[in-house]
């Protein structure tokens, strides 16, 4: 993402606030795909084309903006996720 951004001279647009707003917009686009699906059928319907492809595209957009935001603010996303899972495991011991 860093190289993709640099090649297009987009760094000036990639401050944390702007990236977060873009990420939020992409999450909204993903949510819109599920908005009016019956909850009981959402999993099955999301696995069928063309919705499956659209869901994948929007999830990729969410992931890419999240990765870029993590890069800009200096968060090791893999380490943060690993640590969060450890904290959740401690918090929710069976």
N, C-alpha and C positions, 0 to 999 in steps of 0.2 A: 504494500500500500504506500509505503514511503516513496519508493521509486516511481510508482504510477503517478502519485501526486506531484513529485518534483518534475517529472517529464512534461507535465501540463502547466507548470508554474501556478499551482493551486495552493501552495503553502500559506499565502496571505489570507486565504479564506478559511483555513483550518485551525482556527482558535477553538479552545474547548467549548465555549458557548455555542458557536455555530455548528460544530460537530454534534453536540448533544441535541440541538434542535433538528438537525438532519436525521439523526438516529431516531428521534421521537417520531418524525414524519414517516420514516420507513416502518417503524413498529405499527403506526396507524394504518399504513397501507396493508400490512400483513393482517391486522385485526379486521380490516374491512372485508377481506376474503372470507372470513368466518362469521361475520356479523349476523347474518340472517340464516345461517345454517341451523337446523335443529340440533341441539346439543347431543342427542342420542345418536345422530347420524354423522356428526362432524368428522370423526376419525375415518370412517369408510369413504365419505365423499371427498375428503382431502387426499385420499390415495388414488383417486380416479382422475384421469386426464379430462379436461385441460387444467383442472384446479391444482393437481399435484405439481405441475411445472411452475405455475404462478406462485404457489406457496414456496417452492424452492428458491425462486428468483427473489422474492421478498425477504426470505430468511437470509439469503446471501447478502443482500443489501444491508440488513441489520448487522450481520456479522462483520462486514467490511467497515462500516462506520464505527462499530465498537472497537475493532482492532486499531483503526486510525486514531480514535480518541485515546485509547490506552497508550499508543505510541507518543502522542502529543503531550500527555500529562506524565509520561514516564512510569506507567504502571506495567509490571510484568504480568500480563493477563493470565498466563498459565499458572504462575506461582500464586496469584491472588485467588484463582479458582480452586487450586489445590488446598490452600489455607482455609478458604471458606468452607469447603467440604469437610475438612477436619473439625472446624468449629461447629458445623451443623451436626456432625456425628457425635461430638461431645454433648451438645445441647439436647439432642433427641435420642439419647440412649434408650434402648428398649428394656 
